[in-house]
């Protein structure tokens, strides 16, 4: 029998979101019903509302979440009712060519719940990133549930489900930041600041934060940046080189995803250094670089998908680091809000006033 709950819905492009009654089916084969306890307000949810991802309205928003498994469908063995889980949007299949090569973080056949959640009138909803977690209960593929230590607060644990993991993974998994490295991060919102925190955890000794917003640069210092650069008033490339002995950084993370920031990242890295693109570019922008520079500077130009993470490996590890006091997840939670406050949270996010607003259900 369907569960009647309240959730945040984007009915049409650019329109304010509304809180609606949503019908959530009991889990079928391979599915799990999760009682959502907290869900972060991510830029991706706003992109859905603005029609920047697809036009498959209405959308059920929210994806950066933690909660407790309430029920599972036939064939589910990895999670059980009562498990505290962080939801992830890339449930690996274990069978595609990436998984069979031992690189499941690149899985090419990730999956979501088969059944659809609907509005009370039967209208099918498109859950954001296959999750839809601004919702009292949500239906997901069981593989989207990753068990973590239940002692962690849901409001912080859920942040691993998207932005924080994307940033940490960009630095540590994709960029391979290690002890003694120099790192520069361009763009210090939630993802960029997570890359800074990840670089500190990994042992980088010079961590340079670049942004045009003084408030974000201050957040970056709190999360591990050793130096800050004001991208609005300073020559970013020259300043990063100055702070790295004239050479450039070993790893530069572009958490913005614009041609100008990518070019800064490209020229601010050391010879044989690495550029990691984790900021998602708009679909209509192009990049121009001299090929002789691409060849002559060597190194690696990488993009980072979801921080190249493997949730079953990375989420529990990061929660353990948090519980040990070695990773300040609390610093990413700017405010906790109710389910009816998402639209206002989008505006605060637009103005750069928060790292994360978190809906607590």
C-alpha positions in Angstrom: 0.0 0.0 0.0 1.5 3.4 -1.0 2.9 5.7 1.8 1.4 9.2 1.8 4.1 11.7 2.7 5.1 15.3 2.1 7.8 16.3 -0.4 9.3 19.2 -2.3 8.3 19.3 -6.0 9.3 21.5 -8.9 6.3 21.5 -11.2 7.7 23.6 -14.1 10.8 25.4 -15.2 11.8 28.4 -13.0 8.6 28.2 -10.8 9.0 28.3 -7.0 9.0 24.8 -5.5 5.9 23.6 -3.6 5.4 21.1 -0.8 3.0 18.4 -2.1 1.5 15.1 -1.1 3.6 12.3 -2.6 2.6 8.6 -2.9 5.6 6.3 -2.3 5.2 2.6 -3.2 6.3 -0.3 -1.0 9.7 -1.5 -2.2 9.8 -4.1 -5.0 12.7 -6.4 -6.0 16.1 -4.7 -5.4 14.5 -1.6 -3.8 14.6 0.0 -0.4 12.2 2.4 1.4 14.1 4.9 3.4 12.8 7.2 6.1 14.7 10.4 5.3 16.1 12.3 8.4 18.1 15.1 6.7 18.8 16.3 3.2 21.2 19.0 2.0 20.1 21.8 -0.4 22.5 21.3 -3.3 23.0 23.5 -6.5 22.0 20.5 -8.5 18.5 20.7 -7.1 18.3 24.3 -8.2 19.6 23.3 -11.7 16.7 20.8 -11.8 14.2 23.5 -10.9 15.7 25.8 -13.6 15.4 23.2 -16.3 19.2 23.0 -16.6 19.4 19.2 -16.4 16.3 18.0 -18.3 12.7 19.0 -18.9 11.2 15.9 -17.4 9.0 17.9 -15.0 7.6 17.6 -12.4 10.7 16.8 -10.3 10.9 15.5 -6.8 13.9 17.4 -5.5 16.6 16.5 -2.9 19.4 13.9 -3.2 22.1 14.7 -0.5 20.5 12.7 2.3 20.8 10.3 5.2 18.1 8.2 6.9 17.0 4.9 8.2 15.9 1.9 6.0 12.3 1.2 6.8 11.7 -1.8 4.4 13.4 -3.7 1.6 12.1 -5.6 -1.3 12.9 -9.2 -2.5 16.5 -10.0 -3.1 18.0 -7.2 -1.1 20.8 -8.5 1.2 23.2 -5.6 1.7 20.9 -3.4 3.8 18.1 -4.3 6.2 15.4 -2.4 8.1 16.9 -0.3 10.8 20.2 0.4 9.0 21.4 4.0 9.1 22.4 4.9 5.5 23.7 7.7 3.4 22.0 7.8 -0.1 24.2 7.9 -3.2 23.1 8.5 -6.7 25.5 6.0 -8.5 24.5 2.5 -7.5 27.1 0.4 -9.2 26.0 -2.6 -11.3 29.0 -4.9 -10.8 28.7 -6.2 -14.3 29.6 -3.5 -16.8 33.1 -3.2 -18.4 34.2 -0.6 -15.8 33.1 -2.8 -12.8 34.7 -5.9 -14.4 38.0 -4.0 -14.8 38.0 -3.3 -11.1 37.0 0.3 -11.5 33.4 0.4 -10.2 33.6 4.1 -9.5 33.3 4.5 -13.2 30.3 2.2 -13.5 28.6 2.7 -16.8 25.3 1.1 -15.8 24.2 2.6 -12.5 20.6 2.1 -11.6 17.7 3.5 -9.6 14.4 2.3 -8.3 12.1 0.8 -11.0 8.8 2.0 -9.5 7.8 5.6 -9.7 6.7 7.9 -7.0 3.7 10.0 -7.9 1.6 13.0 -6.9 -1.8 12.2 -5.3 -3.5 12.5 -8.7 -1.2 9.8 -10.2 1.2 12.2 -12.0 4.6 10.5 -12.1 7.5 12.3 -10.5 11.2 12.4 -11.7 13.3 12.1 -8.6 16.5 14.3 -8.6 19.5 12.0 -9.4 17.2 9.0 -8.9 16.7 9.8 -5.2 14.1 12.6 -4.4 14.9 13.1 -0.7 13.2 16.4 0.2 10.6 13.8 1.3 9.6 12.1 4.5 10.1 8.7 2.9 11.7 7.9 -0.4 12.1 4.8 -2.6 15.5 4.0 -4.0 17.5 1.1 -5.5 19.0 -0.8 -2.5 22.5 -0.2 -4.0 21.9 3.6 -3.4 22.0 2.9 0.3 25.4 2.9 2.0 25.5 1.9 5.7 27.6 4.1 8.0 28.1 4.6 11.7 24.7 5.5 13.2 26.4 7.7 15.8 26.8 10.4 13.1 24.3 13.2 12.9 22.0 12.8 9.9 22.4 16.5 9.0 26.2 16.0 8.4 26.2 12.4 7.2 23.9 13.2 4.3 26.3 15.8 2.9 28.6 12.9 1.8 25.8 11.9 -0.7 26.9 14.6 -3.2 28.8 17.9 -2.8 31.2 17.0 0.0 32.1 13.7 -1.5 32.5 15.3 -5.0 35.0 17.8 -3.6 37.0 15.5 -1.4 37.1 12.9 -4.1 38.2 15.4 -6.7 41.3 16.1 -4.6 42.0 12.7 -3.2 40.6 10.1 -5.6 41.0 12.0 -9.0 43.9 14.3 -8.2 45.8 11.8 -6.0 46.8 14.6 -3.6 49.4 13.2 -1.2 51.8 14.2 1.6 53.7 17.3 0.9 51.8 18.3 -2.2 50.8 21.8 -3.2 47.1 22.2 -4.1 45.1 25.1 -5.5 41.3 25.1 -5.5 39.5 27.6 -7.7 35.9 28.2 -6.4 35.2 27.8 -2.7 31.6 26.9 -2.4 30.6 23.5 -0.9 32.5 21.4 -3.4 35.6 23.5 -3.5 35.9 23.8 0.3 35.4 20.0 0.5 38.4 19.7 -1.9 40.4 21.9 0.5 39.4 19.7 3.5 40.3 16.6 1.6 43.7 18.0 0.6 44.4 18.7 4.3 43.4 15.2 5.3 45.6 13.8 2.5 48.6 15.7 3.9 49.1 18.6 1.4 51.3 21.3 2.9 50.4 24.2 0.7 46.6 24.6 0.1 45.6 27.7 -1.9 42.0 28.8 -2.0 40.8 31.1 -4.8 37.5 32.9 -5.0 36.0 36.3 -5.5 34.0 36.2 -2.3 35.8 37.1 0.9 33.2 35.1 3.0 34.0 31.9 1.0 37.7 32.5 1.4 37.2 32.7 5.2 35.3 29.4 5.2 38.2 27.9 3.2 40.8 29.0 5.8 38.7 27.3 8.5 38.7 24.1 6.5 42.4 24.0 5.8 43.5 26.6 3.3 47.0 27.9 4.1 46.7 30.8 1.7 43.9 32.7 -0.1 43.7 34.5 -3.4 41.1 37.0 -4.3 40.2 36.1 -7.9 38.5 39.5 -8.4 41.5 41.7 -7.6 44.6 39.5 -8.0 46.3 37.7 -10.9 45.3 34.2 -10.0 48.0 32.3 -12.0 50.8 34.6 -10.9 49.8 34.5 -7.3 49.6 30.7 -7.2 53.0 30.5 -8.8 54.4 32.9 -6.3 53.0 30.8 -3.4 54.6 27.6 -4.8 58.1 28.8 -5.3 57.5 30.0 -8.9 56.5 26.6 -10.1 52.8 26.2 -9.8 50.7 23.8 -7.8 51.0 20.0 -8.1 47.2 19.7 -8.3 44.8 22.4 -9.3 41.0 21.8 -8.8 38.6 23.8 -10.9 35.4 23.7 -8.8 33.7 26.4 -11.0 33.7 24.9 -14.5 34.0 27.9 -16.7 36.6 28.4 -19.5 38.4 31.2 -17.7 38.7 29.3 -14.5 39.9 26.2 -16.3 42.5 28.2 -18.2 43.7 29.6 -14.8 43.9 26.0 -13.5 45.8 24.9 -16.6 48.5 27.6 -16.3 48.7 27.6 -12.5 49.8 24.0 -12.3 53.4 22.8 -12.1 55.0 21.0 -15.1 53.7 17.5 -15.1 51.0 18.7 -12.6 47.4 17.7 -12.6 44.2 19.7 -13.4 41.0 18.3 -12.0 37.7 19.6 -13.3 34.8 19.0 -10.9 32.7 22.1 -11.5 30.0 21.2 -14.0 30.3 23.4 -17.2 27.2 24.7 -18.9 26.5 22.6 -22.0 27.1 25.5 -24.5 30.5 26.6 -23.4 33.8 25.7 -25.2 37.4 25.7 -24.2 40.4 26.7 -26.3 44.0 25.9 -25.4 47.1 25.8 -27.6 47.9 22.2 -28.3 51.6 22.8 -27.9 51.0 23.9 -24.3 48.9 20.8 -23.6 51.8 18.7 -25.0 54.7 20.7 -23.6 53.4 21.0 -20.0 52.8 17.3 -19.6 50.9 16.0 -16.6 47.2 15.2 -16.6 44.0 16.9 -17.4 41.1 15.1 -15.6 37.5 15.4 -14.9 36.0 14.1 -11.7 32.7 12.2 -11.7 31.2 12.3 -8.2 34.7 12.6 -6.9 35.4 9.2 -8.5 34.1 7.8 -5.3 33.0 4.2 -4.4 30.4 4.9 -1.7 30.8 1.5 0.0 34.5 2.4 0.5 34.5 6.1 0.9 31.4 7.0 3.0 32.2 4.9 6.0 35.8 6.0 6.0 34.9 9.7 6.0 32.3 9.2 8.7 35.0 7.5 10.8 37.3 10.4 10.2 34.5 12.7 11.3 33.9 10.7 14.4 37.6 10.8 15.2 37.6 14.6 15.0 39.9 14.6 11.9 37.3 15.9 9.4 35.1 18.8 10.3 31.8 17.9 8.5 29.9 20.2 10.9 31.6 23.2 9.3 29.7 22.6 6.1 26.2 22.9 7.7 25.4 26.6 7.7 21.8 26.2 8.9 19.1 23.6 9.4 15.7 24.3 8.0 12.2 22.7 7.5 10.8 21.1 4.4 8.9 24.3 3.6 12.0 26.4 3.5 13.7 25.1 0.4 12.8 27.9 -1.9 14.2 30.5 0.6 17.4 28.3 0.9 17.8 28.5 -2.9 18.0 32.3 -2.7 20.5 32.2 0.2 22.6 29.8 -1.9 22.4 32.1 -4.9 23.7 34.9 -2.8 26.6 32.8 -1.5 25.4 33.2 2.1 25.7 29.5 3.0 27.9 26.4 2.4 24.9 24.1 2.9 21.3 24.5 4.2 20.1 21.2 5.4 16.5 20.1 5.6 15.8 18.2 8.7 12.7 16.0 8.6 
